[in-house]
Structures are given as structure tokens and as C-alpha cells.
Amino acid sequence: MKNENENENESQDESMQQIQHPFHRQHPLVLVAEHNNEGLKAHCDGCGELLSAPCFTCIHCNYHLHKQCAEAPFYLPNHPLHPKHSYAGFVLRQRPFKNDVMVYGCALCKEKGNMFFYKCHWCYFSIDIKCDQFSSSFKFNQPSKHDIHQHPLTFFESPMAIDVFKRFSCSWCHEPLTDAIYVCFDCLLKKVSTDSFIIHKKCLDELPTEIDHLTHRLHTFILNRSDSDYLCNLCQKQHSGPYYGCSLCLFNINVECAWPRRQYSFICDACGTEGNCISYICSTCSLMVHKDCISLPRIIKFSRHDHCIFHKYFLKDLTRQDCKICFKEVRLECGSYSCRKPCCNYIVHVNCVLEDKRLYKVIEEEKQCEELEEKSMQSSIIRIIEVNEAGEATKIQHFIHQHCLVLADKMEEEIDRKCDGCMLPISNIFYYCSECPFFLHKTCAELPRIKQHWFRQSNATLNFESFKECDFCYRYCSGFFFKNEDRDICLRCAKVADIIECEGHQHFLFFDFKYREKCNGCGKTNWNGAFRCGKCRFTLDFGCLTLPHSAIHKIDEHKLKLTYYDDKEQSYCDICEQYRDPSLWYYSCSICDTSAHPKCVLGQFPFIKDGSIVSFYFDRRRHYDDLKFFRKVEGFLECSRCGKLCQEEILKCEKPACNYIVHHKCLRGHLA
């Protein structure tokens, strides 16, 4: 009998066992036989799993291997998952890099980690050492009760022990693979996941002997078996083995084709698009829908339409209709969203209207639609003081102005007045203040105080701003702004609908949130979507859509008209005398043959009112007071920043004791 000292020495020799591994030639690996929580907080470089004893580790660097991984054979004569090249052999390799493009991922788990794997000598087939260890317990080609698949099936007793199966579900019942399963590796190893064939053992062994099927409602189908080929009336292919058949009508269905939820091509009755994944069938209504379309909301409030819209599976008594978002035809026999209001033909594809969750709100009850409409009717007119015989409000109190406003249809003096709401010239019926120079177009005065702009689902509130940048046309403006949670939109942009007609183009335009093309008006790229034509590649941004149709400039005695095309090969601006791209929009006078860039005609701040208060963040001369904007200044004053003369478009401090004056361009980047 060995004494205690001899046993202790043997134990010590075993624990100090060393090996030289071919994948780690620089240092020997020492065997760690006992479990130590403190010393084993690492991962195996062979299989990638958390390290546990017994294992080999390098005392010089951070390299570890499970004993089983370290002793894995370096050559396999064949592998059951790759019978195609069973004669070629498989060699153990170590992935040099995780993103090594020369090595495919594991055929079983699809991972491409930094671990040992066996690779076929003739092709890129590979399997991780971890999956190879699992596959050694597989029962290949174990016969099942029903021979329903064209390839051999592999049996798994405990599929949840393998990570790859956690991503799949049973092809029959579509429940997780928690119990014993049969798998077709010929299908699973394909790159297309929809081709996989995996079925619970209990589902396969308990196939119903009788079924009713949507495609043949006259009679019940009986489970049969045929050793010779038979024609499946659904897929029109020859099969052998089990099938469901109607003997009265000689109508046969392959077992896979008869599955109630299966993977094949169909047109979804809920959204009208093709599906090639799991479908759900209502045999009573003859409906076939995507899994995701089962829970489509019945009513939604879409930001691009004033009323709530309802989901319907088909629409009657309508001719061809185009989607008001993508302007492609809507299949009236399939599901879509449409407006119920009389004489409103608004209709959209399901996938188009539900694509961006920021643009719609789910309505639980129909009465909420009325509440939303009432909220949007809150007027900016606080009080109507007088009305005329036609019922028009001739004297009002507006929430934005301290004095009463009076209705008029023309100016008493020939003065170029602008609306204080949209900053466009007063040209038709308007309201004015008899106590101060304040004017509003009648349409601007009647705007709602709360509005849902089609660009966002959230409500926007009407405010008055003296000097602010619009987040749509990117111009500094005075006047009315609609403000929501993340954007400020000037009134000119807020009035632009999502579907418009434009004088500069023969077709109507619609807004596309995903469009990233250059604007045909100014040549700039639109990164936040643009208005585009559904028939050609014409594109416009908000900045060009809201340009005034005419403008006045000292270079010409006539009004300059916005012009959309110049047939000259070379053109120049008569204001800056620089080259002008003839394919872009410009202002011109046909009488005097004057032409100019829009920015040269309008200036930097065409929509800012003289005397508007401007705030800024920083000035190196430490002037922190608010400034006022003026288009022109009298005298010969020097800019407080650059020292040059200030003549046009300047910012000036109006405090009596302060003579601070600056060009607007000298404060560029510091405006609030």
C-alpha cells in the first residue's frame, strides 16, 4: 500500500502535467485539475465557453484550453453533417481573426468566433469544436412514424442544449423547440433560413388522421400513404409517402403543403403585399395574412391626413386608387387604410402608413376621432367683435396682438406692406391694426392655435417669433411659427401640403421622407426628405417651394418674376456678376432681360421684419444685449467686429448709450 507521501507526490505530479499544444507553441500549458472560482474567470480559447477544471492554462500569457478541447483529435476521417466529402477528411484549425473572410461560419450554429473548428479539406464547410462535440450525441437517420420529408432526419433528445435551435421553432406548431425534435440538416445547412425543416417528435408522431383545408372545403381530408409518386394539387409536384386526400374528388395534398401555418409565397389579405414566411388562415372568411398583420390597428390618426383612417380588408364600388404616400396602385381586393368621410377618397397602403411610428397614433375607440377634430378647431381669434351682413368677422381680437384688428380688402396707401404672420406681401383681404403697423392675411389670422402638421404626429402650437430659424426651409424668419416637441416651422412651410402642384413642374409632387436627391430649384442635396415627382426625377425642397413668386430689387424698375428654366448655355447674375447655373431657378424681368440668383434678389433675410429683436450667444467684444435687425442704416458707421462700413442688413444695439453695430455675416454662427 502506498503511504500518504507517495499519494501526495503523485497528485502533485498530475496537477503539474504539461503539454505543448500546436496552436500555442511559444509556451507550455499546465494542467489545472481542481476547480478554483478565483483562478478560472476566463474563457477557453478552443470552444469559447467559460473555463472550468480540468483545463490547461499558460502561466506566461492569457491562453487557456479545456482538457477536452486540448485533447481533441487534429484529424477526422469524415463527419456525419457533411457526407458530400466524407472521403476528404477534416482538419482542426484555429480561426486567426473573428472577421476572417476566408473562413465561413460554423455550419451548425452559424457563428464565426475565435475558436477551434474542423474544416473540410475540399470546401469551406466548417464546424466549431463545441458543435462537433454536441453532434457526437446525435442519432442520425433515426426512422420516424411518418416519412414526410425528402431528406434524412436527425433526432435530438435535448435541442435547447444547442444555442442554434433557440432561434428556430417547430415547422408544424411553431412553438419553441423545448422537447425532442427531428431536424433535416440538408435544409438547415442552407444559407436561407426559411428552407429549414424542424419538427417536434410529438408533432410528427401525432399527425391528425383527418383535417379540413381551406383549398377544398367540400369534404374532409384523410391521412393516407403512397409508396409510388402522387401529384399534390397545391404545389403541382410529385411526392411519395404520407399525404392528405379526398377520395371523392381525387384531390390530394402533400403533408407539408397541408400544414395550417407554413412557409410559402402568398398575398396577404390584410396588407396586400407578398409573403414568403409564416401565414395565418381564417377558413371561415377565406383570409390569409402575415403573422405581423394579425394585430393591425383598426383605426389610426395619420399626420398626413386631417381625419382618422380605418383599416378594411377590401373596398367596394371604387375604381383604380393610388396610395397617397407612394402613389402606386392600391389593390382594392386586399387590406388598406382609408377615410370614411363623405367625398374623401384618401387611401394608403398598410405598409406605407405604418412605416414610421412617429407619423401615426393608434385610436382605441371611434369617439376619439371626434375629440381630435374638436381640438384642432381651436381658433386663434379670441373674440369676434363685429360681423358684416355676410357673416364675416370684420373686427376681431387675436391672441397674438394686443390691439383689435379690422378687416379690409385693399391698402389705403400704395405701400409695400407684409403680413406679420407669413411675411409675404399683402395682396388680398386682410386684417390690420388701426393703432400700430400690424397686418395679417385673413387666412393667417384664422389659423388654429393647435395644429398637427403632417411631418409629425405630435401637435404643434402657434407662436410668434421675432427672429428664428425654420427647421424646414432653414431661413431666419419673423412671424408665426408652429412649434412641436422637436421642430420649429415657419408659417410659409406649415402651409405646404404633403401633396402639391407647383408652377415649376407639370406633374404634382409628393413628399418622400427617404428621398436623398438634389433639388432642381437650388441644386442642394436634401438629407431629410424632399418633394418629388412620381413620374420623373424632379425634386424640390421646402426652401424653393416657399420662394416668393415675384420680388422687387433696385437693379430693375419692374417686379422680378421667379423663373424655372433658362435655355441659354451660359448665364450670369446681373447683381453679383457671377456665373449662374441656367438649369436652376432664378428671378428675371422679361422686359429688361434682367436675371439674378434668388439669394442676390432676396438677400440673406427676406422674411425678417425691420426692428426685429435678435439674440446671440457670444461676442468677443463682450456685448451681451439684444440687437435689432435693419435692412439699411443711415450714415457711415463702422462694423464693431470687422471695422468695415455697415450699409445693408445690419444688427444694431438700440440703447442710447451704446453705439454697437455689426454686419449680420460677422455674427454668423452666434445667432440664437
C-alpha positions in Angstrom: 0.0 0.0 0.0 1.3 3.5 -0.9 1.9 5.8 2.0 0.4 9.3 2.2 3.7 11.0 1.0 3.6 8.8 -2.2 0.0 9.7 -2.9 0.6 13.3 -2.3 3.6 13.3 -4.7 1.5 11.5 -7.4 -1.2 14.1 -7.0 1.3 16.9 -7.3 2.8 15.3 -10.5 -0.6 15.0 -12.0 -1.5 18.6 -11.2 1.8 19.8 -12.7 1.3 17.9 -16.0 2.4 20.0 -19.0 1.7 19.7 -22.7 3.0 21.6 -25.8 -0.1 22.4 -28.0 0.5 23.1 -31.7 -1.7 26.2 -31.6 0.3 27.7 -28.7 3.9 26.8 -29.4 5.5 29.7 -27.5 4.8 28.4 -24.0 3.8 25.0 -22.4 0.4 24.6 -21.0 0.0 23.4 -17.4 -2.9 21.2 -16.3 -5.2 22.7 -13.7 -7.0 19.7 -12.2 -9.0 21.2 -9.4 -11.8 23.8 -9.6 -11.0 27.3 -8.3 -13.5 30.1 -8.7 -10.9 32.8 -8.3 -8.4 31.3 -10.7 -10.8 30.3 -13.6 -12.5 33.5 -14.5 -11.6 33.2 -18.2 -12.8 31.6 -21.4 -11.5 28.6 -23.3 -9.6 29.6 -26.5 -10.8 26.4 -28.1 -14.6 26.4 -27.6 -15.2 29.9 -26.3 -17.1 28.7 -23.2 -16.4 29.7 -19.6 -13.3 27.9 -18.3 -13.7 25.0 -15.9 -11.5 22.3 -14.5 -9.8 20.2 -15.7 -8.1 22.5 -18.1 -4.7 23.6 -19.4 -3.5 27.1 -18.9 -0.4 29.1 -19.8 1.2 30.7 -16.8 3.0 33.3 -19.0 0.1 34.6 -21.0 -3.7 34.6 -21.1 -4.3 31.4 -23.0 -6.5 28.5 -21.7 -8.0 25.3 -23.0 -10.4 22.8 -21.6 -8.8 19.4 -21.3 -11.3 18.1 -23.7 -10.5 20.8 -26.3 -6.8 20.4 -25.8 -7.0 16.7 -26.4 -9.4 17.0 -29.5 -8.1 15.0 -32.5 -6.4 17.1 -35.2 -7.9 15.0 -38.0 -11.3 13.4 -38.6 -11.7 11.0 -41.5 -15.3 12.1 -42.0 -18.2 13.9 -40.5 -21.9 13.0 -40.5 -23.1 16.5 -41.2 -21.0 16.7 -44.4 -21.4 13.3 -46.2 -20.7 15.0 -49.5 -16.9 15.0 -48.9 -16.8 12.2 -46.4 -13.7 10.8 -48.2 -11.7 14.0 -47.9 -11.2 14.3 -44.2 -11.5 17.2 -41.8 -8.5 19.1 -40.2 -8.6 21.0 -36.9 -7.8 24.7 -37.4 -7.8 27.8 -35.3 -9.6 30.9 -36.5 -6.9 33.6 -36.8 -9.4 36.5 -36.7 -13.1 36.8 -35.8 -13.7 38.5 -39.2 -11.6 36.3 -41.3 -13.3 36.5 -44.7 -11.5 33.3 -45.9 -13.4 31.1 -43.4 -17.1 30.6 -43.3 -19.1 30.4 -40.0 -19.9 27.1 -38.3 -22.4 25.1 -40.4 -24.5 24.3 -37.4 -24.5 27.4 -35.1 -23.6 29.9 -37.9 -21.2 31.7 -35.5 -17.7 32.8 -36.6 -15.9 33.2 -33.2 -12.2 33.0 -32.4 -12.2 29.2 -31.6 -11.1 25.8 -32.9 -13.0 24.3 -35.8 -12.9 21.4 -38.2 -12.7 22.3 -41.9 -13.3 20.1 -44.9 -10.2 19.5 -47.0 -12.1 20.2 -50.2 -14.5 23.0 -49.4 -15.3 25.8 -47.0 -17.6 23.6 -44.8 -16.6 24.0 -41.2 -18.0 23.1 -37.7 -16.9 24.6 -34.4 -15.3 22.2 -31.9 -18.2 22.9 -29.5 -20.8 21.9 -32.1 -18.8 18.9 -33.1 -18.8 17.7 -29.5 -22.6 18.1 -29.4 -23.1 16.4 -32.8 -21.3 13.3 -31.4 -24.5 12.6 -29.5 -26.9 13.0 -32.5 -28.9 10.0 -33.6 -28.7 10.3 -37.4 -31.3 9.0 -39.7 -33.5 7.6 -36.9 -36.7 6.5 -38.5 -39.9 8.3 -37.6 -43.5 7.2 -37.7 -44.2 9.2 -40.9 -41.8 9.5 -43.8 -42.9 13.1 -44.7 -39.6 14.7 -45.8 -37.4 14.1 -48.8 -34.2 14.2 -46.8 -33.0 12.1 -43.9 -33.9 13.4 -40.4 -31.7 13.7 -37.4 -33.1 13.1 -33.9 -32.2 15.4 -30.9 -33.2 14.5 -27.4 -32.4 17.9 -25.8 -32.4 20.6 -28.5 -32.2 23.5 -26.0 -28.7 22.5 -25.1 -27.6 23.9 -28.5 -27.8 27.6 -29.0 -28.7 27.5 -32.7 -32.0 25.8 -32.0 -33.1 28.7 -29.8 -33.5 30.7 -33.0 -36.0 28.3 -34.6 -39.4 27.0 -34.0 -41.3 23.8 -34.9 -42.4 23.8 -38.6 -45.8 22.3 -37.6 -46.9 24.0 -34.4 -44.4 27.0 -34.4 -43.8 26.6 -30.7 -40.2 26.8 -29.3 -38.0 23.7 -29.6 -38.2 22.7 -25.9 -38.8 18.9 -26.5 -37.2 16.2 -28.6 -37.1 17.1 -32.3 -36.3 15.9 -35.8 -34.1 18.1 -38.0 -33.2 18.0 -41.6 -29.6 19.1 -41.8 -29.7 19.2 -45.6 -32.2 22.1 -45.3 -30.7 23.6 -42.1 -27.2 24.0 -43.6 -28.5 26.1 -46.4 -28.0 29.9 -46.1 -31.7 30.6 -46.5 -33.3 30.1 -43.0 -36.8 29.8 -44.4 -35.8 26.5 -46.0 -35.3 24.8 -42.6 -37.3 21.7 -41.7 -37.5 21.1 -37.9 -40.4 19.4 -36.2 -41.2 18.2 -32.7 -41.2 14.5 -32.3 -44.6 14.6 -30.7 -46.0 16.7 -33.6 -44.6 14.3 -36.1 -45.9 11.2 -34.3 -49.3 12.8 -33.7 -50.3 14.0 -37.1 -54.1 14.2 -37.3 -55.7 11.5 -39.3 -58.4 13.9 -40.6 -58.2 17.6 -41.5 -60.3 20.3 -43.1 -58.5 22.5 -45.5 -59.2 26.0 -46.9 -58.4 24.9 -50.5 -61.1 22.1 -50.6 -64.0 22.8 -48.2 -66.4 20.3 -49.6 -65.0 17.2 -47.9 -62.7 16.2 -45.1 -59.1 15.0 -46.0 -58.0 11.6 -44.8 -54.3 10.8 -44.0 -53.0 8.2 -46.4 -49.7 6.9 -47.6 -48.4 6.0 -51.0 -45.1 4.3 -51.9 -45.4 5.4 -55.5 -45.5 9.0 -56.8 -48.7 11.0 -56.5 -49.4 14.6 -57.6 -50.0 17.3 -54.9 -52.8 19.5 -56.2 -51.4 22.5 -54.3 -47.7 22.6 -55.3 -48.3 20.6 -58.5 -45.2 18.4 -57.7 -44.8 14.6 -57.5 -44.4 13.1 -54.0 -44.3 9.8 -52.3 -45.1 8.8 -48.7 -47.9 10.3 -46.5 -50.5 12.7 -47.9 -54.0 14.0 -47.2 -56.5 13.0 -49.8 -60.2 13.4 -50.7 -61.1 10.1 -52.4 -64.4 11.5 -53.7 -62.8 14.3 -55.6 -59.4 12.7 -56.2 -57.8 15.8 -54.6 -54.5 15.2 -52.8 -52.3 17.4 -50.7 -48.7 16.7 -49.6 -48.4 16.7 -45.8 -46.1 19.7 -45.8 -48.5 21.7 -48.1 -51.4 20.9 -45.8 -49.8 22.5 -42.7 -52.0 25.3 -41.3 -49.1 27.7 -40.9 -46.3 27.1 -43.3 -43.7 28.9 -45.3 -44.6 29.6 -48.9 -45.5 32.5 -51.2 -48.9 34.2 -50.8 -50.6 37.6 -51.0 -51.5 38.9 -47.5 -55.2 39.9 -47.4 -54.5 42.4 -44.6 -51.8 44.5 -46.3 -51.8 43.4 -49.9 -48.1 42.5 -50.2 -46.5 39.2 -51.0 -45.4 37.0 -48.1 -42.9 34.1 -48.1 -42.9 33.4 -44.4 -45.5 32.0 -41.9 -49.1 32.7 -42.9 -52.3 32.5 -40.8 -55.5 31.4 -42.3 -59.2 32.0 -41.4 -61.1 29.2 -43.0 -64.4 31.0 -42.3 -63.6 34.2 -44.1 -61.0 32.8 -46.6 -58.4 35.2 -45.4 -54.6 34.5 -45.4 -52.4 37.1 -43.5 -48.9 37.6 -42.3 -48.2 36.9 -38.6 -47.5 40.6 -38.0 -50.7 41.7 -39.7 -52.9 39.8 -37.3 -52.7 42.7 -34.8 -53.0 45.6 -37.2 -54.7 48.6 -35.6 -58.3 49.2 -36.8 -58.2 53.0 -36.5 -55.2 55.3 -36.7 -54.7 59.1 -36.9 -52.1 59.7 -39.6 -50.3 63.0 -39.5 -50.6 63.4 -43.3 -54.5 63.4 -43.3 -56.9 65.6 -41.3 -59.3 62.7 -40.4 -58.9 59.3 -38.8 -58.4 56.4 -41.2 -59.8 52.9 -40.9 -58.4 49.5 -41.9 -60.5 47.4 -44.3 -59.8 44.1 -45.9 -61.4 45.2 -49.2 -63.1 48.2 -50.7 -66.3 48.1 -52.8 -67.6 50.4 -55.6 -64.3 52.0 -56.3 -62.2 52.3 -59.4 -58.4 52.3 -59.5 -57.0 54.2 -56.5 -53.3 55.2 -55.9 -51.7 55.3 -52.4 -51.4 58.9 -51.2 -47.9 58.2 -49.9 -46.1 56.2 -52.6 -48.5 56.9 -55.4 -48.5 53.3 -56.5 -51.8 51.4 -57.1 -53.7 50.1 -54.1 -55.1 46.5 -54.5 -58.8 47.1 -53.6 -59.4 43.4 -53.0 -56.7 43.5 -50.2 -56.4 45.4 -47.0 -55.7 49.1 -46.9 -56.4 52.2 -44.7 -59.0 54.7 -46.0 -61.0 57.7 -44.8 -64.7 57.3 -44.0 -65.6 60.9 -44.5 -68.1 61.6 -47.4 -66.4 62.7 -50.6 -62.9 62.0 -49.2 -61.1 59.4 -51.3 -57.9 59.3 -49.1 -56.5 55.7 -49.2 -53.0 54.4 -48.4 -51.1 51.1 -48.4 -50.9 49.4 -44.9 -47.1 49.2 -45.0 -46.7 52.8 -46.2 -48.8 54.4 -43.5 -47.3 52.2 -40.7 -43.7 52.5 -41.8 -42.8 55.4 -39.4 -44.3 55.2 -35.9 -43.7 59.0 -35.5 -46.3 59.7 -38.1 -49.4 57.9 -36.7 -51.3 57.3 -33.5 -53.4 54.2 -32.7 -57.0 55.2 -31.9 -58.6 52.7 -29.5 -62.2 54.0 -29.7 -64.0 55.7 -32.6 -65.2 58.6 -30.4 -61.6 59.7 -30.0 -61.7 60.8 -33.7 -64.3 63.5 -32.8 -62.2 64.6 -29.9 -59.1 65.1 -32.0 -61.1 67.1 -34.6 -62.5 69.4 -32.0 -59.1 70.0 -30.5 -57.7 71.0 -34.0 -60.5 73.6 -34.4 -59.3 75.8 -31.5 -59.2 79.2 -33.2 -56.5 81.9 -32.9 -59.3 84.5 -32.8 -60.1 85.1 -29.2 -63.2 87.2 -29.7 -65.3 88.4 -32.7 -66.3 92.0 -32.0 -68.2 92.9 -35.2 -69.6 91.0 -38.2 -71.0 92.1 -41.6 -74.2 91.0 -43.4 -72.4 88.1 -44.9 -71.4 86.8 -41.5 -67.7 87.6 -41.9 -65.9 88.8 -38.8 -64.9 92.5 -39.5 -63.4 93.3 -36.2 -61.6 90.7 -34.0 -59.3 90.2 -31.1 -56.4 88.0 -32.0 -54.4 86.2 -29.3 -51.0 87.3 -30.8 -51.7 91.1 -30.8 -52.7 93.5 -28.0 -55.0 95.7 -30.2 -58.2 94.9 -32.1 -57.8 94.1 -35.8 -60.1 95.3 -38.6 -61.0 93.6 -41.9 -60.0 95.3 -45.1 -59.7 94.4 -48.8 -57.2 97.0 -50.0 -54.5 99.3 -48.8 -55.3 103.0 -48.4 -51.8 103.9 -49.5 -49.6 102.3 -52.1 -47.2 100.9 -49.6 -45.4 97.5 -49.8 -46.8 96.0 -46.6 -46.1 92.5 -45.5 -48.2 90.1 -43.4 -46.8 89.8 -39.9 -47.8 86.2 -39.9 -46.2 84.8 -43.1 -44.0 87.8 -44.0 -45.3 87.7 -47.6 -46.8 90.8 -49.3 -50.4 91.9 -48.5 -52.3 91.3 -51.7 -55.8 90.3 -50.9 -58.3 90.5 -48.0 -56.5 91.1 -44.6 -56.8 92.3 -41.1 -54.9 95.4 -39.9 -54.4 97.3 -36.6 -55.6 100.9 -36.5 -53.2 101.7 -33.7 -49.9 100.3 -34.9 -48.4 98.9 -38.2 -49.6 95.3 -37.8 -51.1 93.3 -40.6 -52.4 89.7 -41.1 -53.8 87.9 -44.1 -57.3 86.7 -43.3 -56.2 83.1 -43.8 -53.2 83.7 -41.4 -55.5 85.2 -38.8 -57.9 82.3 -38.9 -55.2 79.6 -38.3 -55.9 77.2 -35.5 -53.8 77.6 -32.3 -53.1 73.9 -32.2 -52.3 72.0 -35.5 -51.0 68.6 -36.3 -48.5 69.1 -39.1 -48.2 66.2 -41.5 -44.4 66.0 -40.8 -45.0 64.7 -37.2 -47.8 63.0 -35.3 -47.4 65.3 -32.3 -49.4 68.5 -32.1 -47.7 71.9 -32.9 -48.7 75.1 -31.2 -48.8 78.5 -32.9 -46.4 81.1 -31.6 -45.0 84.5 -32.7 -41.2 84.8 -33.1 -39.2 87.9 -33.8 -36.1 86.2 -35.2 -35.9 82.4 -35.5 -34.6 79.8 -38.0 -37.2 77.5 -39.6 -36.2 73.8 -39.4 -37.7 73.1 -42.8 -36.6 75.9 -45.2 -33.5 76.8 -43.0 -34.2 80.5 -43.3 -34.3 83.1 -40.4 -37.9 84.4 -40.2 -40.1 86.7 -38.3 -43.8 86.0 -37.7 -45.9 82.9 -37.0 -44.2 79.6 -36.2 -45.8 76.2 -35.4 -43.7 74.6 -32.7 -43.8 70.9 -31.6 -41.6 68.8 -29.4 -38.5 69.0 -31.6 -39.1 71.3 -34.6 -40.0 74.9 -35.4 -41.7 75.5 -38.7 -42.4 78.9 -40.2 -45.9 79.7 -41.5 -45.0 79.5 -45.1 -43.6 76.0 -44.7 -46.5 75.0 -42.4 -49.0 75.9 -45.2 -47.3 73.5 -47.7 -49.3 70.3 -48.0 -47.6 66.9 -48.4 -49.1 66.6 -52.0 -48.8 69.8 -54.1 -48.9 71.3 -57.5 -46.1 73.5 -58.5 -45.8 76.1 -61.2 -42.3 75.0 -61.9 -43.3 71.4 -62.9 -46.0 69.8 -65.0 -46.8 67.0 -62.6 -47.9 67.0 -58.9 -45.3 66.4 -56.2 -45.5 64.4 -53.0 -43.2 64.4 -50.0 -40.9 61.4 -49.6 -39.2 61.1 -46.2 -36.5 58.8 -47.6 -35.6 60.7 -50.8 -32.0 61.9 -51.0 -31.6 63.7 -54.3 -30.5 67.2 -55.4 -33.2 69.9 -55.5 -34.0 71.0 -59.1 -34.6 74.6 -57.8 -31.3 75.2 -56.0 -29.1 72.2 -56.6 -28.7 71.3 -52.9 -29.0 67.7 -51.7 -31.9 67.0 -49.4 -30.9 64.9 -46.4 -34.2 65.0 -44.6 -36.5 64.0 -47.5 -37.9 66.1 -50.3 -40.9 66.7 -52.6 -40.6 64.5 -55.6 -42.4 63.6 -58.8 -43.8 60.1 -59.2 -43.4 60.2 -63.0 -39.9 61.7 -63.3 -36.8 62.6 -61.2 -37.9 66.1 -60.4 -37.2 67.2 -56.8 -37.8 70.3 -54.7 -37.0 71.2 -51.1 -39.0 73.5 -48.7 -36.7 76.4 -49.4 -37.5 76.5 -53.1 -41.2 75.7 -52.7 -41.7 78.7 -50.5 -39.9 81.3 -52.6 -42.0 84.4 -53.5 -43.3 84.3 -57.0 -42.2 87.8 -57.5 -39.7 90.2 -55.8 -38.5 93.8 -56.0 -34.9 94.8 -56.4 -33.2 98.1 -57.1 -31.4 96.6 -60.2 -34.7 96.7 -62.2 -37.7 99.1 -62.2 -40.1 96.2 -62.7 -41.0 93.3 -60.5 -38.7 90.3 -61.0 -40.6 87.1 -61.6 -39.5 83.7 -60.3 -38.4 81.7 -63.4 -37.8 78.0 -63.6 -35.7 77.4 -66.7 -33.2 79.2 -68.8 -32.5 77.9 -72.4 -29.1 79.8 -72.6 -25.9 77.8 -72.4 -24.2 80.3 -70.2 -25.8 82.7 -67.8 -24.7 85.3 -65.3 -26.3 87.1 -62.4 -26.8 90.8 -63.0 -26.4 91.6 -59.3 -23.3 89.7 -58.2 -22.0 89.3 -61.8 -21.0 85.7 -61.1 -21.9 82.6 -63.1 -25.5 81.4 -62.8 -26.5 77.8 -63.5 -29.2 78.0 -66.2 -30.8 74.7 -65.0 -31.6 76.2 -61.6 -34.4 78.6 -60.6 -33.8 82.4 -60.8 -35.5 85.8 -60.9 -35.9 87.6 -64.2 -37.5 90.5 -65.9 -38.6 89.7 -69.5 -38.8 93.4 -70.4 -35.3 94.4 -69.4 -33.7 90.9 -69.8 -32.5 91.0 -66.2 -31.7 87.8 -64.4 -30.3 87.1 -60.9 -29.7 84.4 -58.3 -32.6 84.2 -55.8 -30.3 84.9 -52.9 -29.0 88.0 -54.6 -32.5 89.3 -55.2 -34.0 88.4 -51.8 -30.9 89.0 -49.6 -29.9 87.0 -46.5 -33.1 87.8 -44.5 -36.0 88.3 -46.9 -38.6 87.2 -44.2 -37.3 89.3 -41.3 -39.1 92.4 -40.3 -37.2 95.6 -39.7 -36.7 96.3 -36.0 -36.9 92.6 -35.1 -35.1 91.7 -31.9 -32.2 89.3 -32.3 -30.4 87.4 -29.6 -26.9 85.9 -29.8 -24.8 83.7 -27.7 -21.3 85.2 -27.8 -19.3 88.2 -28.9 -15.6 88.6 -28.3 -16.2 92.3 -27.6 -18.5 91.3 -24.7 -21.7 92.8 -26.0 -24.4 90.8 -24.4 -27.5 92.9 -25.0 -30.2 92.0 -27.7 -29.8 93.6 -31.1 -32.3 94.8 -33.7 -32.2 94.0 -37.3 -32.3 96.7 -40.0 -32.0 96.3 -43.8 -30.5 99.7 -44.2 -28.7 102.2 -42.0 -28.2 105.9 -42.4 -24.7 107.4 -42.2 -21.3 105.8 -42.5 -20.9 103.6 -39.4 -18.2 101.0 -39.0 -18.9 97.4 -38.0 -17.8 96.8 -34.4 -16.3 93.4 -35.4 -14.7 93.8 -38.9 -14.2 97.5 -39.0 -15.8 97.9 -42.5 -18.7 100.2 -43.3 -22.2 99.0 -42.4 -24.8 99.8 -45.1 -27.2 96.9 -45.5 -28.6 94.0 -43.4 -27.1 95.0 -40.1 -27.7 94.4 -36.4 -27.7 97.3 -34.1 -28.0 98.0 -30.4 -30.7 100.5 -29.7 -29.6 101.5 -26.2 -28.9 105.3 -26.2 -25.5 104.9 -24.6 -24.4 102.1 -26.9 -23.2 102.5 -30.5 -22.6 98.8 -31.1 -23.4 97.9 -34.8 -22.4 94.8 -36.7 -22.9 93.1 -40.1 -25.1 90.1 -39.9 -22.4 88.0 -41.6 -20.0 88.9 -38.8 -22.3 87.2 -36.3 -23.0 84.2 -38.4 -23.0 81.1 -36.1 -23.7 83.2 -33.0 -27.4 83.9 -33.6 -29.8 82.2 -31.2 
